[in-house]
Amino acid sequence: MRRQSFVGCGAHALTTVPLAYLVGETGRVVSIDRSRWHFFEEITSSAGLRRRIIPLKVDARELPFPFKTFDLAVLVHGIRSLKSEETMVKVISEMLRVSEEVFIAESLPTANNERQRAHLELYNLREEVFEALFGEKDDLHYPTLEKLKALVEQAGGRILRSGTFEPKLPHYLAYIPREYVERVEDERKRAELLKRWKKAYEKWKGGAEHPPVGWLLAE
């Protein structure tokens, strides 16, 4: 039986469903997230793969498995949601502890064309806007592939393979409504963010593209 763990599966099961398909009839995917489950049951059931998936609501910094339980632990587009480097290292360390191998993929902070640059300029405002509004970060800026490797090594892992690829897909995740920026109480900060938002939005609405993605496999 192939056994995979997907950390930070998210409400829309975007990676969980393909993984459940790939493990086959006898395989199982344990999907882990602390809080985002809103559409998960509906989507996985509609895909006809629900029985291959075991959802688990736990903190990925303390996975409830006493030994190497999985063939592969996966974290796709989730590193940026882990709030701090300390949390990243702890989560990766837990993935390495419970799995034979670990696969991580994340968007990179690089742009090879104007559409990718449009995405990055608006996306990079998210961290500052959310911190100004709520006192905590939303998704962090994308890490470089070198940074991902360093985090894995800091967690005790050894890089087996790594690389980059171009998704070549439209990508509108970066959008932040102007109303969010207008709610920032600090007048000077609000004016600065609005100026940057307007400039980035003008470029973004002309078309945005997913930036390159970095990936690595480690043990």
N, C-alpha and C positions, 0 to 999 in steps of 0.2 A: 504494500500500500504506500503510495506517495503521500507524504504529509507536509503541508506548507503552512506557515504562519504569515499573515499579512497584518503588519502593524500600522495603525492609523487608517483603517479601511474607509472611514467617512460615510456620510449618509447615502451617497449615490452609488456605492459599490463599484466604482469605475474600473478598478483593478481586480477586485474580488471575483467578479463574474468571469473574466478571461482566465484567471488562475483556476477557478473551479472547473472550467471547461478543460483546461490542460491536464489536470491531475487524473482525469478519466473517471469511470464509474466507481472504481474501488478507492480512489483517492479522497482526501479531505483537506479543506482549507479552514484553518482557525482564524477568523477575522477579529482583530482586536482594535477597540476604540474606547475611549473613556466616556464620551457623551454624544457623539453625532450618529444617530441611528434613524432619523426621521423617515427616510424612504427605503431603508435597507431591505426590510422584509418584502415590501411590494416589488422591488426591482429584482431581487434574487429569485423570488417565486415566479415572476413573469418570465424570467430567463429559463425556467425549468431546471435550475441547478440548486435549489434551496437545500436539498438533502445532502449535498456534498459540502455544505458550509456550516461551520459551527461558530456563531457569533459569541464573543466574549467581552463583556463590559468590565475592563480592568485598566489600571494604570500601567503603561508599558515600561515604566521604570522598575516595576516589581512584578514580573511575569510569574504566574502560579504553576511553574513546571520545575521539578527538582533536578532534572537532568536534560541531556540533549534529546528532545522529543521530536524534532522536525528535520526533514531533509534540507529545507530551505526556509529562511526567514526573509521577508520582502518588505521594503519601505519605499514606496513610489510617491514622489511629490509630497512627502510628509516631513522631511527634515526642516523645512522652512516654518513649520507650524509648532515647533518644539520650544519656542520662547527663548532658550539660552543654550550656550555651548555646553554647559554643565549637564543640562537635560539631554542634549543630543548624545553626549558621550555615555551617559547612563543607559539610555534606551538602546544604543548600539551594543553596549556591553551585555545587556540582557539578551539581545537577539543572538549574539555570538555564543552566549552560555547555553541557550536552549536549542540551537540548530547547528547542523553540520556546516552549512554555508549561509552567507548573508548576501543579498542583492539589494543595492540602494540605487535609486535614480532620482535626479532632481534637475529642474531648470537651471541653466547657467546664466550668469550676469553679463552675457556677451551678445552682441547684435551683429549680424552679417548683412543686414539690409535695413532700410528705413522703417519697414513695418515691424520688425523685431524691436528696433529702437523705440518706436512709438509705444509698444507694450511695456518695455522696461521703464521708460520715463514716468508713465502713470503708475505702474505697479510700485515703484520705489517710493512713492508718496504714502503708501498705505501705512507703513510702520510709523512715520511721524504723525500722520493724521490720527490714527487710533491711539497713539500714546498721548497726544494732546487732549483727546476727548475723554479717554477712559483711564489714563494713567498706566496702561499696559500695552504691549505690542500686540498687533495682529500677526499675520505672517511676516517673517523676517525677510530681509533682502536675500536674493538667491546666492548660495555659496559657489565658489569656484570648485572645479574638480579637484584641484590640489588641496583645498580646504576639506572637502569630503574625505579624501584619502587620509589627511592628518587626523581627522576626527575618529576614523575607523582604527587607525594605528594607536591613537591615544586610548581607545577602548580595549586595546589588546588584540586587535585583529591583524591579519596579514593579507595584503591585497594579492589576489590571484590574477585578475584581469580587470581592465578598465577601458573606457572609451567615450566617444561622444557621437550623437547622431542628430540629424535635422528632422523634426516631426513634419515640417511643411504643412502646418495646419493654421487656420484662423484661430485667434486666441483673445478672448475678451474678458478674461478673469480679472484683469487689472482695474476695471472700472470702479470708481468711487463716485457716488452722487455728489454734486456740488453742495447739496444741503448738509452733508456731513462736515465739509470743510467750514461752512458758514456757522456751524455750531461751536467752533473752537472759541473759548472765552477770551483768551489772551489776544488783545487787539493786534499787536505787532505780529505775533505768530500767525494769526488768521490772515492778515494781509499778505504775508510772505507765502503762505501755503496756497491762497487763492490765486496769486500771480503765477506760481509754478503749476497749479492745477490747470488753469486756463491754457497755458502754453502747451502742456502735455496733452490735454484733451483735444485741442485743435488738431494735433498730429494723430492722435489715437483714433478719432472718429473717421479719419480717412482710410483706416484699415490697419489692423494689428495682426501680428503673426507670432506663433509660439517661438520663443528663443531656442537655441540649441540645448540639448539635454545631455548631462553627464551621467555615466553609470559606472558601477564597480561591483565586482564579485569578490568576497573575502571569506576567510575562514579564521 
